[in-house]
Amino acid sequence: MRAIVIRFFEDNEIWLSRVLEQGRKERTLRFTGSTRETARFVVATLEGAMLVARPFGDIARFQKAASSLIAGLGGQT
């Protein structure tokens, strides 16, 4: 099970790295560091936001974190 979960996150980080690189090339996203590091940060932030929002039954907690994350990358919310 652990290997499957790790593979899931790795696949998502690889995909997101490509998306981030495209956004960087198109100048629609701004971030420092590598695309891989930024992808890991994005995934970790969203996963953490989900973990916190769920027990509170408060999707607004997740939405605020996601909106702040997107705004920090230069995207629109």
C-alpha positions in Angstrom: 0.0 0.0 0.0 2.8 2.4 0.9 4.4 1.9 -2.5 1.1 2.7 -4.3 0.6 5.9 -2.3 4.1 7.0 -3.0 3.7 6.3 -6.7 0.4 8.3 -6.7 2.1 11.4 -5.3 5.2 11.0 -7.5 3.0 10.8 -10.6 1.1 13.9 -9.5 4.3 15.8 -8.8 5.7 14.9 -12.2 2.5 16.0 -14.0 2.4 19.2 -11.9 6.1 19.9 -12.6 5.2 19.9 -16.3 2.3 22.3 -15.8 4.4 24.6 -13.7 7.2 24.6 -16.3 4.7 25.5 -19.1 3.3 28.3 -16.9 6.8 29.6 -16.3 7.6 29.6 -20.0 4.3 31.4 -20.8 4.9 33.8 -18.0 1.6 33.1 -16.4 3.2 31.6 -13.3 6.0 33.0 -11.1 8.0 31.0 -8.6 11.5 30.6 -7.4 13.3 27.2 -7.3 12.8 24.2 -9.4 9.5 23.1 -10.8 9.9 19.8 -8.9 10.3 21.6 -5.6 7.4 23.9 -6.3 5.2 20.9 -7.3 6.0 19.2 -4.0 5.1 22.4 -2.2 1.8 22.7 -4.0 0.9 19.1 -3.4 1.9 19.2 0.3 0.0 22.5 0.8 -3.2 21.2 -0.7 -3.0 17.8 1.0 -2.5 19.6 4.4 -5.4 21.9 3.7 -7.6 18.9 3.0 -6.5 17.2 6.2 -7.3 20.3 8.3 -10.6 21.2 6.6 -12.1 17.7 6.7 -12.6 17.3 10.5 -14.0 20.8 10.8 -16.4 20.1 7.9 -15.3 23.5 6.6 -14.5 23.5 2.9 -13.8 27.2 3.1 -10.6 26.4 4.9 -9.4 24.4 2.0 -10.6 27.0 -0.6 -8.8 29.8 1.2 -5.5 27.8 1.2 -5.9 26.9 -2.4 -6.7 30.5 -3.4 -3.7 31.8 -1.5 -1.5 29.2 -3.1 -2.7 30.1 -6.6 -2.3 33.8 -6.0 1.2 33.3 -4.7 2.1 31.6 -8.0 0.8 34.5 -10.0 -2.4 32.8 -11.1 -5.8 34.3 -10.6 -8.2 33.2 -7.9 
